[in-house]
């Protein structure tokens, strides 16, 4: 198999396409199987500085998802939206989230490198005063996550718990896989004890089994989230054998290849 053909096959497996329509079509097919979808636009390798094109894409994506009744949400980071680098960008951000909520589509704010965590949390808490369906991502590897999770639980907000892919300093968190897993399991038990709505976002089998046991023992409004193309057999066993809600994150757009690069760098593919 040629390198170009191999690369294309990899892209077809892990990416929902280069265009919005390709991603919408992929989401429809997954919905027919009973699988939820979160669409993640990545427009270019380098985001436009003020996020104007990206937020326009969010508004149009929300419109198309609403018209076609796709079951799912939209995921993005603050850096993609241009916030807070441009004048009035908070208003633009509110406008994009409002467009999604008009169709009852929930937005997930992704977490980024450590230096942006405080800003992301502050912005999320401010935006959630207006948008009840807005959700946030927390990284188990960070030391500050315990405090952040307590804040989220007190606000009765929805959280997606991930291990976190960004390396951290010893002063701010852990890069040790076993320690990160232990922290994840601890936070996950806390969510099952006190959380209202949350997502367990992982491909780690030990965590998947632990979450399944907890959900059977203490049912909560939760879902499993995974990347498109990852552990497809496990996705279907969780859904069809376990009866658990499963949602896939669908990266799409001309810049989505950087998602593949990130997965390769952390050894996921």
C-alpha positions in Angstrom: 0.0 0.0 0.0 1.4 3.4 -0.9 2.1 6.0 1.8 -0.5 8.3 0.3 -3.2 5.6 0.3 -2.3 4.6 3.8 -2.6 8.2 4.9 -6.0 8.6 3.3 -7.3 5.4 4.9 -6.1 6.7 8.3 -7.9 10.0 7.7 -11.1 8.2 6.7 -11.0 6.2 10.0 -10.3 9.0 12.4 -11.7 12.1 10.7 -15.3 12.9 9.8 -14.2 14.7 6.6 -12.8 18.0 5.3 -16.2 19.6 4.9 -19.2 20.4 7.2 -21.5 18.3 5.0 -19.2 15.2 5.3 -19.2 15.5 9.0 -23.0 15.9 9.1 -23.4 12.8 6.9 -21.2 10.8 9.2 -23.1 12.0 12.2 -26.4 10.9 10.7 -25.1 7.4 10.1 -23.9 7.1 13.7 -27.2 8.5 15.0 -28.9 5.7 13.1 -26.9 3.2 15.1 -27.9 4.9 18.4 -24.5 6.6 18.8 -24.4 10.3 19.8 -22.1 12.7 18.1 -20.1 15.8 19.0 -18.9 17.7 16.0 -15.5 19.5 16.3 -14.6 21.9 13.5 -10.9 22.5 12.8 -10.9 25.0 10.0 -7.1 25.5 9.5 -3.7 24.6 10.9 -3.6 28.2 12.2 -6.8 29.6 13.6 -7.9 33.0 12.3 -6.7 35.6 14.8 -10.1 36.9 15.8 -12.1 33.7 15.5 -14.6 35.3 13.2 -14.6 32.5 10.6 -14.7 29.9 13.2 -17.7 31.4 15.1 -19.5 31.8 11.8 -18.9 28.0 11.2 -20.4 27.3 14.7 -23.5 29.2 13.9 -24.0 27.6 10.5 -23.2 24.1 11.9 -25.8 24.6 14.6 -28.4 25.6 12.0 -27.7 22.5 9.8 -27.6 20.2 12.8 -31.0 21.6 13.9 -32.6 21.3 10.5 -31.4 17.7 10.0 -32.2 16.8 13.6 -28.8 15.4 14.4 -28.4 14.1 17.9 -25.3 15.7 19.3 -23.3 18.7 20.4 -20.5 20.9 19.3 -17.0 21.1 20.8 -14.5 23.9 20.6 -11.7 25.7 22.5 -11.5 29.4 23.4 -8.4 29.8 21.3 -10.4 28.6 18.3 -13.0 31.2 18.9 -10.4 34.0 19.1 -11.3 34.8 22.7 -10.0 37.0 24.3 -7.7 38.4 21.6 -10.2 40.6 19.7 -12.5 43.5 20.7 -16.0 42.3 21.4 -15.1 38.6 21.1 -17.1 37.7 24.2 -20.2 39.0 22.5 -19.3 37.0 19.4 -18.8 33.9 21.5 -22.2 34.4 23.2 -23.8 34.8 19.8 -22.3 31.5 18.5 -23.4 29.6 21.7 -26.9 31.1 21.5 -27.2 29.9 17.9 -26.5 26.3 19.1 -28.9 26.6 22.1 -31.7 27.8 19.8 -31.7 24.3 18.5 -31.1 22.7 21.9 -27.5 21.8 20.8 -25.1 21.7 23.7 -21.6 23.2 23.4 -18.6 21.7 25.0 -15.7 24.0 25.8 -12.4 22.1 25.5 -9.5 22.5 27.9 -6.1 23.6 26.6 -2.5 24.0 27.9 -2.0 24.7 31.6 -1.6 28.4 31.1 -5.1 28.8 29.7 -6.9 26.7 32.3 -7.8 29.6 34.6 -9.0 31.8 31.8 -11.1 28.9 30.4 -12.7 28.2 33.7 -13.5 31.9 34.4 -15.0 32.3 30.9 -17.0 29.2 31.2 -18.5 30.2 34.6 -19.4 33.6 33.2 -21.0 32.2 30.0 -22.9 29.6 32.0 -24.9 32.3 33.7 -26.7 32.6 30.5 -26.3 29.2 28.8 -27.6 26.3 31.0 -26.5 23.6 28.5 -22.9 24.8 28.2 -20.3 22.2 29.4 -16.6 22.2 30.3 -13.7 19.8 30.0 -11.5 19.0 33.0 -8.1 17.2 32.9 -7.4 14.6 35.5 -3.6 15.1 35.3 -3.8 18.7 36.7 -3.4 19.3 40.5 -6.0 22.1 40.3 -8.7 19.8 38.9 -9.9 18.8 42.4 -10.8 22.5 43.2 -12.2 23.1 39.7 -14.4 20.0 39.9 -15.7 21.1 43.3 -16.7 24.4 41.7 -18.4 22.7 38.8 -20.3 20.4 41.1 -21.5 23.3 43.2 -22.8 25.0 40.1 -24.5 21.8 39.0 -22.8 22.2 35.6 -22.0 19.5 33.2 -18.4 18.3 32.9 -16.4 16.1 30.5 -13.6 14.3 32.4 -10.4 13.5 30.4 -6.9 12.4 31.3 -5.5 15.4 29.4 -3.0 15.3 26.6 -0.8 18.3 27.4 2.4 17.6 29.3 2.6 19.5 32.6 5.3 20.6 35.1 5.7 18.7 38.3 4.4 21.8 40.2 1.1 21.7 38.3 0.3 18.1 37.7 1.4 14.6 36.7 2.7 13.0 33.5 2.9 9.5 35.1 0.2 7.3 33.4 -0.6 5.3 36.6 -0.9 8.4 38.7 -3.2 10.1 36.1 -5.4 7.0 36.0 -5.7 6.9 39.8 -6.6 10.6 39.9 -9.1 10.0 37.1 -10.8 7.1 39.0 -11.0 9.2 42.1 -12.6 12.2 40.3 -14.9 9.8 38.5 -16.2 8.3 41.8 -16.8 11.8 43.0 -18.9 12.5 39.9 -21.0 9.4 40.4 -21.5 10.4 44.0 -22.4 14.1 43.6 -22.6 14.8 39.9 -25.7 15.6 38.0 -24.7 15.2 34.4 -21.2 14.3 33.1 -19.2 12.5 30.5 -16.5 9.9 31.1 -14.2 10.6 28.1 -11.5 7.9 27.9 -10.3 4.8 26.0 -8.7 3.3 29.1 -10.2 -0.1 29.7 -9.8 0.0 33.5 -11.7 3.3 33.7 -14.4 2.0 31.3 -15.0 -1.0 33.4 -15.0 1.1 36.6 -17.5 3.5 35.2 -19.7 0.7 34.0 -19.8 -0.8 37.5 -20.6 2.6 39.1 -23.3 3.3 36.6 -25.0 0.0 37.2 -24.8 0.5 41.0 -25.6 4.3 41.1 -27.2 5.3 37.8 -26.5 8.9 36.8 -27.1 11.1 33.8 -23.8 10.2 32.2 -22.3 9.1 28.9 -19.2 7.7 27.6 -17.3 9.8 25.0 -14.6 8.6 22.7 -12.8 9.7 19.6 -14.1 8.7 16.2 -12.2 5.6 15.0 -10.9 4.6 18.5 -12.0 1.2 20.0 -15.0 0.7 17.8 -15.6 -2.8 19.1 -15.7 -1.4 22.7 -18.0 1.4 21.7 -20.6 -1.0 20.5 -20.3 -3.4 23.5 -20.9 -0.4 25.8 -23.9 0.6 23.8 -25.5 -2.7 22.8 -24.5 -5.0 25.5 -24.1 -2.6 28.4 -27.0 -0.3 27.4 -24.9 2.8 28.1 -25.1 6.0 26.1 -22.1 6.5 23.9 -21.0 9.7 22.0 -18.2 10.0 19.5 -16.2 13.2 18.9 -16.0 13.9 15.2 -13.2 16.2 14.1 -13.6 17.7 10.7 -12.3 20.5 8.5 -9.2 21.3 6.4 -7.1 21.6 9.6 -8.3 18.4 11.2 -5.1 16.5 10.3 -3.4 18.2 13.2 -5.8 16.1 15.4 -4.2 13.0 13.9 -0.8 14.3 14.5 -1.7 14.8 18.2 -3.0 11.3 18.5 0.2 9.9 16.9 2.4 12.0 19.2 0.7 10.6 22.3 0.8 7.1 20.9 -2.9 6.6 20.4 -2.6 5.5 16.7 
